[in-house]
Amino acid sequence: MTTPFLDTARRVIRTEAQALEQLADSLDDRFRQAIDLLVATRGRVIVTGIGKSGHIAKKIAATLASTGTPAQFVHPAEASHGDLGMITADDVVLAISNSGEAPELANLIAYSRRFSIPLIGITSRATSSLGAHCDVVLELPQLPEACGTGVVPSTSTTMTLAMGDAVAIALMENRSFTAEHFREFHPGGKLGARLSRVADLMHTGDALPLVQADAPMSDALMAMSSKSFGVVIVTDASGALAGIITSGDLGRHLDGLMEKTARDVMTPTPVTVAPDALAEKAVGMMNARKITCLLVLDPTQGNIPAGLLHIHDCLRVGLG
């Protein structure tokens, strides 16, 4: 059963979705020119706008900054009262105004022209005051707002936001910006956890339950009990990985267990992971194999155990 509220919501969303389709189709060589300007800049992207455009500008600046393009939002009214000093000749200005006639942008536009600072505009009117002064205009299709009355920025702000995302991701791909780079700017929260590396969570050094292959099982059991991982890492005389002993291995060798050595009981080919692998990938490996630990081997250190990752370490940061 539908209600007027649902009908309104669906109309708004479909109107904005159709606008995004038209925006995608309208992109032309000006988008490439804008990206070329942004790639060439030695400074930051100064994103500015007033009203709803200002709110969108803040989000675009944040997205640029988090994807490898240094960016900063500058309020156009504050710019007229001293914040123009934040903008240098090495920067690029990205100014947003749907009408292109926001009077608050005038001083900032004039400043960019006076000091030959590249100016990119996002507007629906390329012939507006903003558009006329820009080096490149990213023009939005002139489409009705989703409110139906033309007074609530909705379709226009959605297109502006999408244009900003398109710019940010195009720059990100140009810089070959990877998830590993992204993590450096997102160490906290669920996203930070997803981008954690094995090296960030693994146990190392004295925390590792280590025994040599010729050690009696009494020593192996002591190491397993004292370190509380439920496994023992077995090494040869040189310290290289020889195998692993798990609770499953103990169960398979119960008969005469205490007369055996670690070599007799161990599994010689344990599953391993590199320290620079994403912890999320390590969780997938453990889930797929129904195990609770992964040995960590650093390719630069040969076959010497570098660490041990337990599923609980991953669960603690929100993975799993």
Secondary structure, 3 states (H helix, E strand, C coil): CCCHHHHHHHHHHHHHHHHHHHHHHHCCHHHHHHHHHHHHCCCCEEEEECCHHHHHHHHHHHHHHHCCCCEEECCHHHHCCCHHHHCCCCCEEEEECCCCCCHHHHHHHHHHHHCCCCEEEEECCCCCHHHHHCCEEEECCCCCCCCCCCCCCCHHHHHHHHHHHHHHHHHHHHCCCCHHHHHHCCCCHHHHHHCCEHHHHCECHHHCCEEECCCEHHHHHHHHHHHCCCEEEEECCCCCEEEEEEHHHHHHCCCCHHHCEHHHHCECCCCEECCCCEHHHHHHHHHHHCCCEEEEECHHHCCCEEEEEEHHHHHHCCCC
